């Protein structure tokens, strides 16, 4: 569909504008290219954004991570790119003065979001699109569902379901509707190949108070028929994560609804001992694969480019017998491409590596026993002093969070500020969060917790896994990010929590100006590299020993 075709439909159906989201019915999960209506309409491929299409204008709303990428990808004569942290509703409230009738797909927006529009934006009208104006929103390609073996999952489905039936009993519910695919996948110990890099099962689940389970994929009529059976009964669901259409179906069939946070998300976020052991094992193997790549790169960068980097790193990881897939599309960004926070190379943008700048390499893998995500910024030849100073400042920001001691129930925004403040001292900042939760053979970006300015309501707990990844981006020049995954553990010497590293990959010492680091920061780096060497040297091939010893030597 083209934007001109959509505008004709607006006129035909008496709409002033249409709200286009990247979502399909499984809100907040990744989508396939053929499901991405924003990509189809304007060419923007980023993983977050909203498009407002009016009869005579169009606005692409993105956050700071995608400001440069959106400007590169869309036709500025047709689409106005707006960098904002506002929600769609807030932006409309503040920027659309004349009363408008907006169409939206009720499968692709949450109950909370649509209800907010209708209650807070009184001068506008928001109409559920019953005519499917944008066409197919969920791929019809077949996919395979498979069990995530108890050897890796650690807790049986029966035990997990018992947590939920206890929760329903305490809240006087007859059933609970789970709309988030990662929660359904974890609860049922099921995975699928529906998405290339994220092995979750794309399904809703309805669990009754006896523990009986109904799963729904894309059969919307089956979903409605099952929900209709609960007329006059109480179903719990999270309004902020359930499609508006599901709530409308329940209301139409006179089902009583209770807006409750999905408890599965909290249980899933705190990894059990088997999951944590899997994280440790897969990070050891992942570390060896990435070190093999770094050793290769040091000797071959003159003959490669960004796409070559992506392929070679994949080959090293894929040699592991437990490798399933990448955990996201690899970001291999050289020189000025690194300033595009979520850049991925294409034949059109592919840059050859040349001396004098840095390669920002953000990558990860899905293994049966865990998920990895790491970013390293790598010197290619001799780099300018400015880049080394920026790198060292980002390292200071990383260390500030990595060494923090904090009480249980500390919100993620506190750790975000602790890290970010190190860069503020130098007049620098970054337009993304400092860290995100990570699923176990699930989403590489997983809630409910994160380290970001917006994450002030979800407390951090022992057993959670999170990234720490501050960065700095100089437009048209370079990008820097340093990312490790950590799990949160009790501190030994105080009633506090701390971060324990999972990632085992050297940080490029060639980019460090050690005179910008204090003694404690140098000690952290040396201790981290000592840990990396002690773990990897026992498993790494003999031809890597000299390289690994030098990469992990004290600063």
N, C-alpha and C positions, 0 to 999 in steps of 0.2 A: 504494500500500500504506500502511496505517496501522500505528502501533506496536502496536495491539491485534492486528492480523492477524499481524504478525511474532511476537508472543509466543505465539500459538496454534501457530505452526510450531515454535517452540522446544520446546514441550511435546511435540508430535507426534514430533519427531526426537530427543528425549531430550538437548536442549542446555540448559545453564544460562544461556548468554548468546551474543550474536552481536557480532562486531567489524565495524562498518560504516565503510568508508572512502569518501571522495569519488572515489577512483580508479575507472577502468575498467581494461581489460587493458593500456592504454598508460600505465604508471605515471608519475605526476608531470606529465602533460600536462593541459591544460584539458579540461573535459567540457561537454557540452551539458546544458541544464536537465533534459531527460527522462532523462538518464543519472545524474543526481546523486541518489543514494539518501538522503544526509543531508538535502538540501533536501526531498525527498519525505516523509521520516519526521518531521522536526522543524521545518522552515521556515527553517533557517539557510542563508544563501546565500553565505557567505564562501568564499574559494578555498583554505582549509586548515582541517582539523579532522577529528576522528574521533568516532564515536558508539559507545558501549558500551551495548547493550540487554540488560538482565537481565529475568527474568520479572516482577519487581516494582519495578524502578527503571531509570533510564537516565541516562547521563552523557555530556555533550557536551564533549570536550576541545578547547580552542582555545588559541592562543598570544596574547600581549599585543596583537597587532594587532587582534584580533577580540573582545576581552573585552566592550566596550560594545555592539558590533553584535550579538553572540550574545544578550546580555541583552535587547536590544530585540526580537529576532525569535522567540525560542522561549518556549514556555509553561513558566514556572518551576515550575508545580505538577506537571509531568510529567517535565521534563528538568532535571537539575542541571548548570549551566554551570561547568566547571572551567578556570581559566586556568593553563596549565602549559607548560613547555618539555620535559617528559618525553615520550619515545616512548610508544606504546601499551603496549608490553611493560613498560617501566620503571614506568609508572603502575599497571598491573595488579599487578606485583610488590610495589609499595609500599602498595597500597590495597585489594587483594582478598585477605582472609586465608583464607577457607574454600575448599577445593579446588573448582574449577569446570571444566566442559567448555565450551569456547568454540568456536563455529563461525566459519569465515571463508571467503571466496571466494579460492581459490588463484590466480585470474587477477588479483586486485586487490592482492596483496601480494608483495613481492620475496622471492627465495630467502633473502637474508640476514635479513630481518625474521622470516619464518616459522621459519627454523632457530634464530634466537635464542630465540624463544618456547619451542620444544621442548627446547632445551639448558639454558636458564637458569631457566625457570619450571617447575621439576619438579613442584610440587604441583598444577599445573593441566594439563589436557589440551586440545590444540588440534586440532580436527578439520576437515579440508578439506571444504567444502560441495560435495558432488557432486549435490545436488538443486536447485541454483539457487533457493534460498529467496527471494532478493530480486528475482527476475525479470530482465528484460532489462537488461544493463549497458552495451551498446554500441548506439548508434542504427543503425537499418536504413535511414535516409534516404540516397539516392544522393548522391554528390559527384563533382566533376570534378577530375582530376589534370592539371597542366600543367607544362611545363618552366620552370625558372628560367634564363633565357638566359645564355649564357657572357658576354655583354656586361655582365651584372650580377654573375654568380657568380665570374668571374675565372679559375677552374681547371676543366678538363674532368673529366667523370666518370671517364674512363680514367686520368687522372693520379691522382685521388683513390683509385681502386681499387688502383693500384700501390702507394700508401703502405700499404694494408691487406694486400696479398699479401706485401710485404716484412716486415711485422710478423708475419704468420703463419709465414713461413719461419724467422724468428729464434726463434719460440716453439714450433716443431715442431707446428703446428696443421694440421688438415685443413680447417677452416672456422672462421668467426667469426660468432656470432649477435649481431645488433645489435637491442636491444629499445627504444631511445629514439628516438622519432619525429623529434626535431630532428636527431639524428645521421644517420638514414636520409635525411631530406629534404636535408641538406647534402651527403651523400655522393653521392646520385643526381641532384643539381640538379633536384629535383622539389618542387612545392608543390601544395596543393589548397585547395578551398573548404569542406572538411568542418567547419571551425570559423569563427565569424563574424569574429574579430579576429586569428587566428593562422593563417597560410597554410601550415602544415606538412602533410605527408602522414601520415595515421595508419596506420602500417605497421611491421611487423618486417622485417628483412632478414637473410638467410643468405648469406654470401659464402664460396665455397670457395677453396682455395689457388691455383686456376687463374684466379681472378677472375670466375667465373660467379656470377650473382646470382639469388636467389629472393626475391620480395617477398610478404608475407602481410598482409592487412588484417584482416578479421574472420572469415575462413573457418578455423575451428579444426581441422577435419578435414584440410584441406590442409596446415596447419602440421604436424600429427602425421605425416601420410604422408611429408612431405619429410624430417623429422627421423629417421624410422625408417630411411631409406636410409644413415644414418651409423653403423649398428651396428658397434661395435668400433673406431671412429675417434675422433679428438680434436677436440672443438669448444670454442673459447674463448667465454666470455660473462662479463658482469659480474653477479655474484650480487646486488649491491646495486641493480641496475636492471632485472633480468629477473624476470617473474612466476614465482612458485613452481611454477605448473602446467607451465610450459615445462621446468623442471628435472625435474619428476616424469615428464614424457613421455620426456625423454632417458634417465633412469634405467630406465624401464620397457622401453625398446628397447636397453638396454645400450650407450648412447653414452657415451664417456669425456668428462668435462667438466673444463675448466680455468677457475678463477675469476681473471679478469684485468680490470683497468680497461679500459673501451672507449676505445681510442686516438683514435677519431674525435672525441670530445669535446674533447680537447686541440688537435687540428688545427683544429677549427672555431672554438675560442675565440680563436685568434690570427688576426686578419683579414688576408687577403692585400691587396696594394696596390689592386686593383680594388674590393674590398669597402670598404676604408677611404675611397677616393675617393667611392664611392657614399654612404657615411655623411655625408661632408662636404657633398656636393651636396644630399642630401635635407634635411639640417639647415638649410641656407641657405633652401630653399624653405619648410620648416616654420616657420622663424623669421619669415618674411614673413607667412605665414598667421596665426600667433599674434599678431604685432604688429598686423595689421589688426583682429583680434578685440579686442585690448586697447584700441586706439583707439576702436573701436565701443563697448566697455563703458564707457569713461570718459564717453561722452556719452549713454548709454542705460540705465545701471544702475537708474535710478528706475522704469523700465517693465518690468523683467525679473525672472526667478526662476531657481532652479537648473536646471530643465529647459530653460528658454529659453537659458541659458548653454551647456548641452550641445549643443543644436541649432545655435546660431549658430556656435560654434567648429567643429563638424563641417562646416558649410556652407563656411566659409573654407578649410578644409583640402581638402575634396572638389573644390574648383575646380582643383586641380593635376592635370595630365594623368597623372602617375605615381602618384597616390593610389590605394591599393587598399582600405584600410579603416582604422578606428581600430586601435590596437595593443592596446587593452584598453578596458573600459567606463569612460568618463570619470567621474572623481571631481570633482563640483562641489559643494562643501560650504560652506555659509554659516553663520557664527556657531557655535552649539553643535554643529551637524552636523559641523563640521570636527574635532571631538574624536574622532569615529569614524574610525579611521585609513583604512579602506578603504570608506568610505561611498559609495554611489551613490544619486542622487535617484530617487524614485518619486513617482507622483501622491499617495501618502499622506504622504510625508515632505517633499515639495517646499516650500522656503521662498522667499518673496519677498525680494529684496535691499533692505535699508534701511540708512540711514546709521548708522555707529558701530561696525562690526565688520569682519571680514575674510572674503574668499572664498578658500578653499583649492581650487585648480584643478590637478588632476593628470591629464594627458592625453598622448596620443601617437598616432602614425599609422604605418601600414605603407605604404611606397612600394616600387616595384619595385627601387629601388637602395639601400634601407636602412630602418631602423626608428628611430622617435623616441620619447622619453619625457621629459616635463618637468613640473615642478611649480612653480607660482608662487603665492605668497600675496599677495593684492591688497587694498589698502585700499578700503573702500566708505564714502565720506564721511570725517569726522574720527574717528579711532579713539583709544581710551584709551591713556594712557602705558604702562600695563602691557603691552598688546599690542605696542607698538613696542619695548619693552625685550626682551620674549621673542623677537620677530622678529630683533632685532639679535644676540641671543645665539645663535640658530640660524644666522644668517649667519656668525658667528665660527666656529662648528663646521664649517660648509661650507668656509670658506676654509682652515681648519687642514688638512683633507684635500686640498683642491684645490691647495695650494701645497707639499705635501710632496715631498721628495726621498727616494727609498728604493732600496735595492739590489735587483737582480733576485732572484727567488725569495722576496721578502718575502710572508708570508701576509696574506690580507685582514683577519684579525682585528687586525693591528697598525695598519692605517689606520683601522679602525673605532674602536679605542680612542683614537687621536689626535684624531679628530673629536669623539667622545662626551665626552672629558675637558673640552672647552671648556664644555659644558653642566653637567657635574658641578660645576664651580667655582661655579655659581649654584644648586646643589641641584636640578638638573633632569636628565631623561633621556627616552628614547623607547624604546618596546617593539617596535622593528623594526630591521632591519639598516641600516647606513649606505649600502650600495650593492649592486647586483646586476649580473651580466653581461647583455649584450643581444645577441640574435641578429641576423643580417643577413637581413631579410625573413623572419624566423622568430619564435621566442618573444621577447617583450619582456623576460621574466625568463628568463635562460639561465645554466646552469652551464658548467663546473664551479666557476668562481671567483665570489667575492662579497666584499663588505666587511661582515663581520658577526662577532659574537663566536664563532660556530660555525665560521667558515671559517679554520681554522688549518692545513689540510693541503694546500691548493691554492695553489701559488706564483703571484704576479702576474708577467706577462711583457709585454714590448713587443709592441704589436699588439692587445692585449685592449681591449675596450670595456666600460666600467662606468658606472653611475650613482654620484653622490654626493648623498645626500638625507637629512641629519639633520632632525629635527623636534621639536616640542614640542606637547603636547595638554593643554588645561585642560578637564576634564570639565564639561559643561553650559555652556561658555563659548565656546571657539574652538579652532582647530587651526592649526598653522604647519608648513610644510615647504618647503624650498628644494632643488630638484633640477635638476642638469644632467647630461648625459652627457659622458663624457670618453674619449679613447683614450690608452693608455699609450705613451709615447715615450721614447727615451734623452734624458737631460739634456745640454745643450750644454757645460756647464762642469765636469762631474764624471762619474765612471763610475757614475752612478745613473740611475734612471728617474723620470719625472714624469708628471703628468696634463695633457693638452692638451684644451681645451674643444671639444666638438662643438656643443653647444646654443648658439644665438645669439638670446637673448631677454632684454630688460632685466629687472633685479631692481627691485622697487618701492622707490624711494628715499624715498617718503613714510612708509615704515614704519621707517626707520633712525634710531636715535639715534647720531649720529656720534661723540658723546663716549664711547661705549662701545667704539669701534674704535681700535686703535693705527695708527700711520703705515703699517706694512706692509699691514694689512688694508684701509685706505683706498686705498692704491696698487693693491692687487689689484682692488678693485671698479672703480676708475677705468680701469685697464688693460683689464678685462673689457668694460666698457661702450664703451671706445674700439674694441675689436675688433668688438663687435656692430654699432656704428654704421658702421665702415668696410666691413664685409661687407654689411650689409643696405641701406645707403643707396644703393648702386649699383643695386639691384634693386627696391627698394620703390616703390610708386606715389607720385607727387609729392604727393598730398594727405596722405601720412603724414610728409613730411620734417620739419615743425616739431615734431610730436609725438615722433618718434623722436629728434630732436636734443635735446629737453628730457629725455626719458627716459634718454638716455645721457650727459647732461652730467656733468661731474665733481662729486663730492660736496663 
